[in-house]
């Protein structure tokens, strides 16, 4: 039986062969050999993406090179930890790629540091939350106890620290005003990590009222004042939000 790859190569002059297309059709042919149903779904997704315009911010139109880079031997690796600080040996090649990705992200965003492991915005937010809790709550609490390693705490001290970590306040945009799930929605882990207070848009204007938001922040005094959104189709005054955060 002739495969699509064989048909393409026999019907296309050598100088016109597209290496990217060959790679794509070859991988699809191998998938179809093992699971025709999976291959059909991949082809249908290609047809759907060509026929429809996606307006979901968290989705993407990635390049063929990106797709191919995502499907190779690195799928076999378990690279827990950070570059040069992994829990397992044999991660040198993963380290090279992750370090390059972080370097490129820093160049792109003009940042001093970049953490490129989160595979989604939700993961990135949760990582940021834990970083803040660690720096602002856990580390100072350990210092008061004369410890740096939480594993060495007594059960009593550990439970006290856990209560401190779980009782910190977060102020974020209400889910029904366009806030993200990780902004304290009760079906999300963020609502179980924090004592959540939600600010909303004005019922009259549909906009954020920064004066009202500031008054709420001064009363609540959250550890984290979260800005951003999932479905708020307006520009946010991030400078004003920073000023409010600094004031509390």
C-alpha positions in Angstrom: 0.0 0.0 0.0 1.4 3.4 -1.0 1.6 5.9 1.8 0.9 9.7 1.4 4.7 10.2 2.0 5.6 7.9 -0.8 3.1 9.5 -3.1 4.4 13.0 -2.4 8.1 12.0 -2.9 7.4 10.2 -6.2 5.3 13.0 -7.6 7.5 16.0 -6.4 10.7 17.0 -8.2 13.7 16.7 -5.8 14.4 20.4 -5.9 10.8 21.2 -4.8 10.6 18.8 -1.9 9.5 20.6 1.3 11.5 19.2 4.2 8.9 20.5 6.7 6.1 18.8 4.9 8.0 15.6 4.6 8.7 15.6 8.4 5.0 16.3 9.1 3.5 13.7 6.8 6.1 11.2 7.9 5.2 11.6 11.5 1.5 11.5 10.7 2.1 8.3 8.7 3.8 6.6 11.7 0.9 7.7 14.0 -1.6 6.3 11.5 0.3 3.0 11.4 -0.2 2.6 15.2 -3.5 4.4 15.7 -5.6 5.5 12.6 -8.1 7.1 14.9 -5.5 9.4 16.4 -4.2 10.3 13.0 -7.7 11.1 11.8 -8.2 13.5 14.7 -4.9 15.2 14.0 -5.9 15.7 10.3 -9.4 16.9 11.4 -7.7 19.4 13.8 -5.6 20.7 10.9 -8.8 21.2 8.8 -10.6 22.9 11.7 -7.7 25.3 12.3 -7.6 26.2 8.6 -11.4 26.8 8.5 -11.9 28.7 11.7 -10.4 31.7 13.4 -9.6 31.0 17.1 -10.2 33.9 19.5 -9.3 32.0 22.6 -6.3 33.9 24.1 -4.8 30.8 25.7 -4.7 28.9 22.4 -2.0 29.3 19.7 -1.0 28.8 16.1 2.5 27.3 16.6 5.0 26.8 13.8 5.8 23.4 12.3 9.2 23.6 13.9 7.6 24.0 17.3 5.4 21.0 16.7 8.3 18.9 15.7 10.4 20.1 18.7 7.5 19.0 20.9 7.5 15.4 19.6 10.9 13.8 20.0 13.1 12.0 22.4 12.7 14.7 25.1 9.2 13.2 25.7 11.0 10.4 27.4 12.8 12.6 29.9 11.7 13.3 33.5 13.6 16.5 34.3 12.4 17.5 37.8 14.1 20.6 39.3 16.1 23.3 37.5 18.9 23.5 35.0 22.1 22.1 36.6 20.0 21.3 39.7 18.0 18.2 38.8 16.9 15.4 41.0 18.0 12.8 38.4 21.1 12.4 36.2 21.1 12.6 32.4 19.4 15.9 32.0 22.2 17.9 30.4 20.4 18.2 27.0 17.2 19.3 28.7 19.2 21.8 30.7 20.6 23.3 27.4 17.1 23.8 25.9 15.5 25.2 29.1 18.4 27.6 29.6 18.1 28.8 26.0 14.4 29.3 26.4 14.9 31.3 29.5 17.6 33.4 27.8 15.3 34.1 24.8 12.4 35.0 27.1 14.6 37.5 29.0 15.6 39.1 25.7 12.0 39.2 24.5 10.6 40.8 27.6 13.6 42.8 28.8 13.6 40.7 32.0 16.4 39.8 34.4 15.1 36.3 35.0 12.6 33.9 33.3 11.0 30.7 34.5 9.8 28.8 31.5 8.6 25.5 33.0 4.9 26.3 33.5 2.9 24.9 30.6 -0.1 27.2 31.2 -1.1 30.5 32.7 -2.7 28.7 35.6 0.5 26.9 36.4 2.4 30.2 36.1 0.0 31.9 38.5 0.3 29.1 41.1 4.1 29.2 40.9 4.0 32.9 41.5 1.7 32.5 44.5 3.9 30.0 46.1 7.0 32.1 45.4 5.3 35.0 47.2 4.2 32.8 50.1 7.6 31.4 50.4 9.4 34.7 50.4 6.9 36.7 52.5 5.6 34.1 54.9 7.5 30.9 55.1 11.1 32.2 55.1 10.5 34.9 57.8 8.7 32.3 59.9 11.5 29.9 59.6 14.0 32.6 60.5 12.0 33.3 63.7 12.3 29.7 64.6 16.0 29.6 63.8 15.5 27.1 60.9 16.1 27.1 57.2 14.7 23.6 56.5 11.0 23.1 57.2 11.6 19.3 57.4 13.3 20.0 60.7 10.4 21.7 62.4 8.4 20.0 65.1 4.9 19.0 64.2 3.5 21.9 66.3 5.7 24.5 64.6 4.9 23.0 61.2 1.2 23.2 61.8 1.6 26.8 62.9 3.4 27.6 59.7 0.8 25.9 57.6 -1.9 28.0 59.2 0.0 31.1 58.4 0.5 30.0 54.8 -3.2 29.2 54.4 -4.6 32.4 56.0 -3.0 35.0 53.8 -5.3 37.3 51.9 -5.6 37.6 48.1 -7.6 40.3 46.3 -8.4 39.5 42.7 -11.0 40.3 40.0 -14.3 38.5 40.6 -14.9 35.6 38.2 -18.2 37.0 37.1 -16.6 40.3 36.3 -14.0 38.7 34.0 -11.5 37.4 36.5 -9.5 34.2 35.9 -10.2 31.0 37.6 -6.9 31.3 39.5 -7.9 34.7 40.9 -9.8 33.0 43.8 -12.7 31.3 42.1 -14.0 28.8 44.7 -13.7 25.8 42.4 -10.0 26.5 41.9 -7.1 25.7 44.1 -6.3 29.4 44.5 -9.4 29.8 46.7 -8.1 27.0 49.0 -4.6 28.5 49.2 -5.8 32.0 50.3 -8.4 33.9 52.2 -9.9 35.5 49.0 -11.5 38.9 48.6 -12.9 39.7 45.2 -13.3 43.2 43.6 -15.8 43.7 40.8 -16.6 46.0 37.9 -19.1 48.8 38.4 -22.7 47.6 37.6 -23.3 51.0 35.9 -20.3 51.3 33.7 -19.0 47.7 33.5 -15.5 49.2 34.3 -13.1 48.9 37.2 -13.6 51.7 39.8 -10.1 52.3 41.0 -11.1 54.5 43.9 -13.5 51.9 45.2 -10.8 49.2 44.6 -8.3 51.2 46.6 -10.7 51.7 49.5 -11.3 47.9 49.6 -7.5 47.2 49.4 -6.9 49.5 52.3 -9.5 47.7 54.4 -8.5 44.1 53.4 -4.7 44.7 53.3 -4.1 41.6 51.1 -0.7 39.9 50.8 -1.4 39.9 47.1 -3.3 42.4 45.1 -3.9 40.7 41.8 -4.5 42.5 38.5 -5.2 41.0 35.1 -8.2 39.2 33.8 -9.6 36.4 31.7 -12.5 38.3 30.1 -12.3 42.0 30.8 -12.2 43.8 27.4 -10.8 47.0 28.6 -7.4 48.4 29.2 -6.3 48.2 32.9 -4.4 51.1 34.5 -1.5 49.0 35.8 0.3 52.0 37.1 -2.7 52.8 39.3 -2.9 49.2 40.5 0.8 49.3 41.4 0.3 52.5 43.4 -2.6 50.9 45.2 -0.6 47.8 46.0 2.3 49.9 47.3 0.0 51.9 49.5 -1.2 48.8 51.4 
